[in-house]
């Protein structure tokens, strides 16, 4: 169909002139239905692209909830780390000090059941919420188990309170800033034999002649020279506990002598199979070597305990 030509009267020329219409007007003027369709498409398209007030409110609320969920996940992770540390100290420190065995895994996991989400109805919650709920349920069960463990340890400590003075509860040399801490308990590389072998104590770096202290009340069980340990003192503290002080340069006590915690018993040296001046210190419980760090509870704060554990495990070369 031919397009209609439109004219308008011009006041300037006092005549009719042709009206120049835009491409938009020329196209949609001859296709009115198409124009309506385009308007409808634009209207509904904008309604989807531009959120309504209710949608904006819901989006803000979802953002707040997501932020709160993230904070809850961070707190759950922090609590999980704390529980791990408490469990480690319970098993390796407190129970070792009181001479009782660590809690077995079946006991520790006995209280861990399914999440309470199953009681609420999992279909009503997102997977993220379900995961956090399950972590909190596990933490709650672990706290209950640990609480019962501490109650048991408290009762045991009360029974053994008279034995506390016989526990090797201090470091054998002055080491308040922990700077003398050397290689700890575990597999270590021997500097002389050039092999990896079990290091059954902890080394303390110190100058020859540095005083060595008894770590608990006891009796001098042995005082002699060993090819491996050099000048060695062994103290018997009773209850199956004994301590070893190796590579000494001098003795300050005699075999059979009774000693008290903090008393000078010898001097640091480098005798025996030693790579340099240091004290090698061991704790034996019922004939087995145990990590001495677990017994330094009179000398160390919680932060210092964590530091000395980290320092002793980091140094992979022993001095003997």
N, C-alpha and C positions, 0 to 999 in steps of 0.2 A: 504494500500500500504506500502510495506517495506521501511524503511528509508535507504537512500543511505549512504554508509560509505565512508568517505573521508580520503585520506592519503597525507602526505607531506614528502619530502626528508629531512632527518636530516644530517647536516654536521658533527655532533659529532659522530654518529654511522655509517655514510655512508650507511644508509638504510632508507626505507620508514616506517613511523610510523603513527598510526591512529590519526586523528585530533579529540580532545575532544571539542565538541561544547557546549555552554551554553544552559540552558533550554530555554531561550528566542529565541536563534537562531534555536534550534531544533524545537520549536513550530511554530514560525512565518515563518521559512524557508519552512515549508511544507504547510503553509496556507497564502499565499501572500495577498489574498483579505481581510482576517481578519486583517492583519497588516495595510493595507491601511485604513480600516474602523476605527481601533483604532487611527491612526494618525489623521484622519478627526475629530473624536469625540474630541480628545484632542485639536485640533486647534480651533474648534468652541466653545468648553467649555471654553477655556482660553479667547476667545474673549468676552464671556459674563461675566466672572469673573473679568477680568482686564478691567477697564473702559478706553475708548479712551480719547485722549486729549480734544476733544470737550465735552465729558461727564464730565471730571474732571473740566473743566472751568465752565460748567453749574452748577455743584454741589457747587463749590465755590461761584458762584453768588447767588444760592438759599440760601446758608448759610448766606451770607451778608444780603439778603432781609429778612430772618427770624429774624435775629438780629435786623434789623431796625424796623420790625413790632412789635417785643417785646418791643423795646424802645418806640414806638408810643403808645402801649397799656399802658405802665407805665405812660407816660405823660398824657394820657386821664384819667387814674385813679386819678392822682394827681389833674388835673383840676376839676374832678367831686367832689373830697373832698373839694376843694376850693369853688366851687359853693354852696355846701351844707352849708358851714360855712357862706358865704355871705348871703344866703337866711335866715338862722337862725338869724343872726344879724339884717337883714333888718326887719324881722317880730317881733322879741322879744326885740330888742334894739332900733333901730332908730325910728321905728313907734311908739313904746311905749313912747319914749321920746317926740315925737311930737304930741302925743295924737290921732293918727289915727289907724284905724284897719289894721291888716295884710292883705296882698294880698290873695285872695281866690285861692283855687286850680284850678278852671276853668280858671282863668286869667293866672296863672303860666304855665299851660299846653296848653294854647291856641295856642302858637306858635310851638308846637311840632308836626310836621307832619312826613310823611314817609321819609326814607332815599333817598338821591339823587342817590343812587346806582340803583334805578329803572329807572332813566333817562340814566344811563350809560349802563345798561344791566347786570343783575346779573350773567348771564351765563359765562361772561368773567372773573369773579373774584372768588377766593376761599372764603369759608365761613368765614375764619378768617378776610380777608380783608373787606368783607361785614359787619361783626360785628363791626369792628373799625370805618368804615365809618358811620354806623348808630349812634354809640356813639358820634362821632364828630358832626353829624348833630344835635343831641339832645343838646349837649353842646352849640353849636352856637345859638340855639333857646333860651336856658336858659339865656345866656349872654345878648341877646337882651332884654328879659323881665326884667332882673335885671338892665340893663342900663336905661330903661324907668322908672323903679321904683325909681332909685337914682335921676333921673331928677325931678320926682314928689316930692321926699323928699327934694331936694335942694330948690325947689320953696316954699315948705311949711315952711322950716326952715327960709327962707328969710322973710316970712310973720310974723312968730312968734319970730323973733329975740329979740324983746323987752321982751319976756316972759322967756328967757333963765335963767335969774337970779332967777326965781321962781321955776326952776326945781331942784329936790333933787339930785345934780350931784356929791356929794362927799360922802365918808364914814363918819359915825357919830362918829367914834373914830380914833385916829392916828393908822394906820395899813399899813404903807408903804411896809413892807416885807410880808404882808398878813398872818403873823403867828398867828394873833388873830382871824382868820376866823373860825367860827364854823358851825353848822348845817344850811342848807339853806332852801329855799322855796320848800315845797312838803310834802308828807306823811313821818312822822317821829315817832319814838318810844318815848313816854313821860316817863321820868325817875321817876316821882313821881306817876302818874296815872297808869303806867304800861300798857298802851294801845297805839295802833297806831292811830294817828290822824293827820289832816292837820296842818302843821307848816306854818303859813301865813307870815313869815318874815325870817330874818337871824339873827343868834346869833354871838356875838363877845365876845371872852374870854378876860377879863381884870380884874385887881385888883379893889377892892372897892375904890372909890374916883377918879378913872380915869376920866378925863374930857370928856364930851359928847357934840358934836357940832351940831348945826343946819345945815342941809344939803342943805338948800336953804332959801332965804328971805321969810318971812312970818309973821304970827301972832300967838301967843299962844292961841289956841282954848280951850284947857283943861289942867288942872294941878290938879291932885287929886290922891287919893290912891284907887287902885282896888284890890279886893281879888285875882284875877288871875295875873294881871300885876304889882301889888305892886304900888310903886310910878311911876306915868305915866304922860308924857307930850305929847300932841297932837298939832302939828303945822299945820295951814291952810295956804297953799301957793297960793290959788286961782286957777282958771281954773280947778276945780275938783280934785286937788292934795292935799294930806295931808300926814304927816309922824307921826309915833308913836315911842316913846322912853320909854321902859318898864324896870321894876325892879330897878329903880334908888335908890340911897341912899340919894340924896339931890337934891333940886331944886335951880337953879340959875336965874330963870325968874319967872314972875307972869302972871296969866291969863289976856289976853287982851293986853299983851306987844308985840310990834313989834320987830322982830329979823332979823339979817342978816346972810347970809351963813358964816359958820365958827365961829360963836359966841358960847361961852360956855353957854349951857342951863341947864345942870345938871351934876350929877356924877354917875358913874357906881356903882351898888349895887347888892343885892340879895334878894330884898323884893318881897312879893307876892309868887306865886307858882313857885319857882325857885330852881334848884338843886345846884346852886353855883353862885359865882360872875360872872356876864356877862351882856351885853346889848342885849335886844331883840329889833330889829328895823324892822318896817314895812312901806311900801309905799302903799297908797290907791289912786286909780284913779276912780273918779265918784262913790265912795262908795264901790268899789271892791278891794280886796287885790291883788297886783301884785308883781312880783319878784323884790326885791330892787336892785339886782345885775345889772339889765338892766339900772339903772340910774347912775352908778358909772363912767360915761364917763370922768369926769374931773380928776379923781384920777388915772385911770388905762391906761396902754398901751394895745395894742391888745394882747400881750403875757400874761400880768397880768390878763386881763379880762378872757382869757381862763383858766388860773390857778385858779382864784377864783371861777369860775363856777364849775370846776372839784372838788375843795376842798369842796365847799358848798354842792355838791350833794353826796359826798363820806361819809360824817359824817351822819349816820342814827339815832343817838340818839340826840334829842334836849336837851336844858337846861331848857325848860319850857313847 
